Amino acid sequence: MTPSPLSPSEPSPEGPRAYSASTAFTRNVRLLLAARSARSLGQGVTVASFSLYLHALGYSGAAIGTVLMAGLMFGAMLTAIVGPLSDRRSQKRLLLGYEVAASLAALAAMLSRNEAILIFAATIAGFGRGANGAAGPFAPVEQAWIARELEGAARRRALSFNATLGFLGMGVGAASVAIPGLRAQGFADLASYRLLFLVPLLGSLIAIGLLILTTERSPVPVTPPSADTRAREVSITREENRQLRRLATANAINGFAIGIIGPLIAYWFARRFAQGPILIGPAMAITFFFGAIGSGLNRRLANRIGVVRSVLWMRGTGLLLMIATALAASFPVAVALYACRAACNQGTAGARQAVAADLTRAERRGLAASVQSLSLQIPRAAGPILGGMLIHQGAFVLPFLIAAALQGLYLFLYGKYFGALDQRA
């Protein structure tokens, strides 16, 4: 009998074993988790420093937003191509290709003083966008690979743990931004900013080494379906597509809201409270560490009340904390509120990936992960221009209010579309 597309426990065509919550992950999953940890260090550095680097080079808020948008749009274009390919092509080779390109981009940004080269490298590698350690536009490949290795609760646990490691790595990376500032000239010397690109370079090289050690399995041959089975397949595919369209609609609203504030939060701290990288780096680190805490909290909450309800409760709380952040009167209070908001919002990343993975059968999980990522990235790419313009003009509260209103609509749609999944899990 053909499995339901909404069932989280159907077997993969690659034959993954079922794992209980106490069972160790497969070797491939452990290597993918380690690669994400290494990658996230570099992402933490650039999300805390790249917009400040552009600010130091004399870029306006709108110009900074445009640079970030270029990286997000390029990533979205690649995701549209790579996500569906991951269901038919070598996931290992796709991820290795990404890491090689990212390492070359980091090397170019570190060694060159040419701004055109810097912008090109930023567009390729997505400096400053903050992907929580995911493989940028190749994130659907990583998610689909993990989803194929594990089933049911083990899959959800792995995706949640994957997100947790990403937040921890980004926290360490963001904290390290303060180190060059301790030198005599600090960040008055632009060479200090260029030196920071050494971290994403090393992170990509380590990830390359770890990915080389992975072993892909060939898919189990599938018996040609009968006429009745083909008819059933058409019906299931139609339902899966309907769910993916719903996911894309909700994510588009969420993505635009995230883009208005997320990639520009370091720039907002700099303009709103007149702080530099020495304090903003550690401040960003705190928010990522809280994101890791939130990821662990969400994992436990999801076991009690359901994955979708855990997203709604935590993201709803995060929405209120985001408004409070905008109204904060001092830098320490704003950092504390934004860190708590990060715990609630970013902590649901693994749960939302698990929901997306549960919407389709195993052989379409690359497509599902692609829709999950792409529907966030394209609208998110437009957000930094609006946010950058408003922040540059001194409108420090309005971007948060716009983002909060959009995220409120997102939560309404997310609960309406996927709330029933908690009863089916």
N, C-alpha and C positions, 0 to 999 in steps of 0.2 A: 504493500500500500504506500502511495506517495505521501511523504510527511507534510504536515501543515507548515506554511511559510512562517507562521508566528510561533512555532515551537522552538525553544532554545536548545533542545537536546538531541536534534537529529544527527546521525553520524555523518562525518565528512567523507567525500569520495576518496580522500587520502587515508582513510582509516585511522583517525586519532583514537587513542584510548581514553576511556572515561576516567577522570581524576576526582577523588574526593577532596574536600577542602583542606585536608591535612596531608595530601600527597604532593610530592615535589613536582615542579614543572618539568617538561621535557628539556633535553639538552639544548635544542634549538631555541626554545623560549627563554632559557637562562642566558644564552648568548645574545639574543635580541634585547633582553632587559639590560644587560651590561652595556651593549652598544648605545642604547638610549641614554643611559647614565653618563657615558663619556660625551655624547653629543650635546646633552643638556648643559654641561658646563660652559661651553662656548656660547650657547644661546643665551644663557644668563648674563654673560659678559656684554653681549651686544644689545640686549633689550634694555640694560641699565645704562649704556654709554653711547650707543650709536646716534640717537637723536641729539644728545649733548655734544657729540663730536661735530655734527652738522651745524648745530647752533654756534659752536666755537668757530666754525669756518665762515660764519656770517649768513647762514641760510635763514630765511623767514619761516614762520610757522607753516604757511601754505606750502613753501618749497620743501620743508621737511616732510609734510604730509604727502606731497607728490612723490618723493623718493620712496617712502614707505609703501605708497600705493603701487608703484611700479613693481616692487618686489612681490607684493601680494597678487597682483594681476598675472605676473609671469608664473608664480606658483600655481595659481588657479588654472592657467592654460595647461601646464604640465600635468596637474592632477586629472584634468579631463581626459588626457591621453593615457596616463600611466595607470590610473585606477582600474579601468576595465581590462587593461592589458595584463594586470597581475593575476587574473583568473586563467590566463592562457600562456603566459611567459614565465621565465625563471624569476622568481621574487628575489632570489639572492643576487642575481646580476643587476636587477633594477636598483636595489639598495646600494650595491657597490658603486654603480655609476653615479648615484647621487652623492655619496661620500667623496668620491674622487673630485667631482665638480666643486663641492663645498670646500674641500681642502685647498684647491687651486685658487678659489675666490678669496679665502682667508689669507693665503700667502700673498696674493696681489695687493690686497688692502693693507697688509702689514708693511710691505716693501716699497710701495709706490706713493709718491706725493701728488700724483696727478688726480685731480678730482673726478675727471671723466672715468678713469679706471676704477676709482672707489665706487662711483655710482653704478657702474656696470657690474662690479663684483657684488655690490649690495643687492642688485636686482636678481642676480643668479642665485645667491645664497640666502636672500631674505633676511639680511642683518636687521636686527631691531624689532622684528615682528613678534617674537616670542611664541614659539610653537610647543613649549613645555617639553622639549626634548624629542619631539616627534621628527621624523625624517622629512620635514618640509612638505613639498608637493608629493613626495613619495610616501607620506604617512599612511594612505590607504593600503599600500603594499605591506607595510609593517603590521597594521591591524589585521589584514586578511590572513597573513601568515600565522599570527598568534591564534586567531579564531579557528584556523584549520588544525592547529596542533592540539587544541583542547575543546572540551564540550561543556555546556551548561554552566553550573556554578563555578567550575574551575576556570572556564573562559572568562567569566565576569571578574573573577578574582585576579586573573592575570592582567586583564586590561586595566583594572583599578590600580594594581601594584605597579604596572608600567607607568601610569600617570604619576603615581607617588614618587617614583624614582626620578622622573623628569622634573618635578617641582623641587626635590631636594638638590639635584644637580644644578638647576638654574639658580637656586638660592646660594650655593657655594660660588658659582660663577659670578653672580651679581655682587657678592661681598668682596670678591677679589678685585673689583673695579677700584676700590679705595687704595689698593697697594701702590700703584704708580704715583698717586697723589701725595704720598709721603716723602717723595724725593724733594730735593731743594726747590726745583722749579715747579713741581707739581704739574697740574694740567694747564698751566700757562704755556707750557711747551707742547705743541701738537703731537710731538713724537710719543708722548705718553699715551695718547689715544691709539696711535698706530701699534704700539707695543701690545695692547690688549688683544689684538687679533691673533696673537700667538696661541691663546687658549682655544678658540674654535678650530684652529689648524691642528693642534695636538689632539683635540677631541675627535676630529674626523679621521685622523690617522689611526687612533686606537680603535675606532668603530670599524674601520676597514679590516684591521687585523682580526677582530672578533667575528665579523661577517664571513671572512674566509674560512673560519672554523666550522660554520654551520653546514648542515647536510640536508639538501632538499630530497624529498621522496617523490617518486613518480606517482601520478594519480592511478587509482585502481580502475581497470577497464570497466566501462559501463555497458550493460546489456541493452541493445536497441529496444526501445519501449514498444508495447503493443498499441493498437489503435485506441483502445480505451484509456490506456495510460497517457498517451499523447494528448487526448482531450482533457484529461485531468491536469496534465502539466500546463496546458494553456490557461485553464482556470486559475491555477495556483500562481502562475506568472503574472496574470492580470491583477490578482490581489496584491502580490508583492509590489508591483509597479504603482498601484494606488497608494500603498503605504510609503513608498519611497518619495512619491510626489508630496505627500503630507509632510514628510521629514524635511524635504527641500524647502517647502513654504515656511515652516516654523524656523528652520535654521537661517534662512535668508534674513528674517527680521532680527534674529539674535546676532548674526554676523555683522550687520550694519551697526547695531548698538555697540558691539565689542570694538569695532574699528574706530568709533568716535573717540574713545578714551584709552583703550588698552595699549596700543603701540606708542601712545604719546604721554603716558603717565609720568615718565621721567622728565619730559619737557614741561609738563604741567607743574610738577614739583619745583623745577628750576624757575619758572616764571611766577608762579603763585607765591613762593616763599623765598625766592632769591638764594637757592642752595645750589651747590656744585656736586660733582661726581663723588667727592670724598664722603659726603653724607647720603647722597641719593643712592649710591651703590649698595651700602648696607641696608638702607631703607627698602630697596627693591628685594634684597635678599630675605628680609623678614617676611615680605608678602609671599614669596615663593615657599618658604618654610611653612607658613600657615596654609598654603595651598596643599602641601604634602599632608599636614595634619587633617585638613578637611577631606582629603581623599580617603584616609583611613576611617574617619568618622562616617563618611558616606557609605563605605563598604559595610560597616556594622548596621547603619540605619536601614540600608537597602534590605538586609537580611530580616529585619523586623517588620518593615511596613511596605516593602516592595521597591523595586528599582525606580520606577517612574515617580512614585510619591516622594521618594527621597530626593529626587532632582527638584521637584516642585517646592518642597519645604525649604531646602537649602538655598535654592536660587531666589526664592521669595524673600528670605532673610537677607541675602546678599544685595538685593535690589534696595532695600531700606538702608543698608549700610553704605551703599554707593551714594545715595542722596546725602547722608550724614557726612561723608567724606568731603563732598563739595562745599558744605557749610562750615567745615572745621576752621577754627580761627588760628591755629598754629601748626607748624610742621610736624611735631611729634604726635599731636592728636590726629592729624590727617593720615599719617603713616599707620598708626594703630588701627584706625577705622578701615583703611583700605586693606590692611593685612587681614582683618576679620572678614571683610568682604571677599578677599581672595580665597579664604578657607571655604566659604559657602559656595562661591561661583566655580572656581577652578577645581575644587574638590569633587565636583560631579563629572569631570571629564571622562573618567573611565566608565562610569555608569551610562553616560550618553553614548559612548562608543559601543557598549554592550547592547543597548537598545537597538542601535542601528544594525548590529550584527545579527540580532534575533529576528529582523524583519524579512530575511530571505533564507533560502536554502544555502548549503555550504558552497555550492558551485557558483553562487552569485555574490559571495561576500566581498570580493574585490570591488564589484559594482556598488554594493551598499556602502562600503567604506568610502568610495569615491564620491558618492552623493552626499554623504555625511560631511566630508571635508570640503568639497567644491561648493556646496550651497552655503557654507560659512565663509569661504575665502573670497568669493566674488563680491558679495555685499560688504564684507569687511574691508576690502580694498578701497571702497569709496569713502569709508568713514574717516580716515586720517586727514583728508583734505578739509572736510567740514570742521573736524575737531581742531586741526592746526590753525585754521583761519580764526576761529572763535577765540582760542587761547592767545594767539598773537595779538588780537584786538583787546585783550583783557577781560573777556567774558569767561570767567573761571567756573561759574556755576552752571550756566546754560547747557554746555555739552553733557554734563552729568544728568541733567533733568531730561534731555532728549533721549539719552541712552536708557534711562530708567523707564520712561514711557514705552519705548520699544520693547524692552525686556519684559515688561508687564504683559504686553500683547503676546509675546513669545510664550510665556508661561501658560497663558490661557489656552493657546492653541496646542501646546505640548500635552497638557492634561487632557484636552478634548480628544486629540488624535490617538494617544498612546496609553491613556489611563487603564484601559482594559487589559493591557499586557501583564499587569501585576497579578490579575486573577488567573492568567494562563501559565504563569511561570511555575 
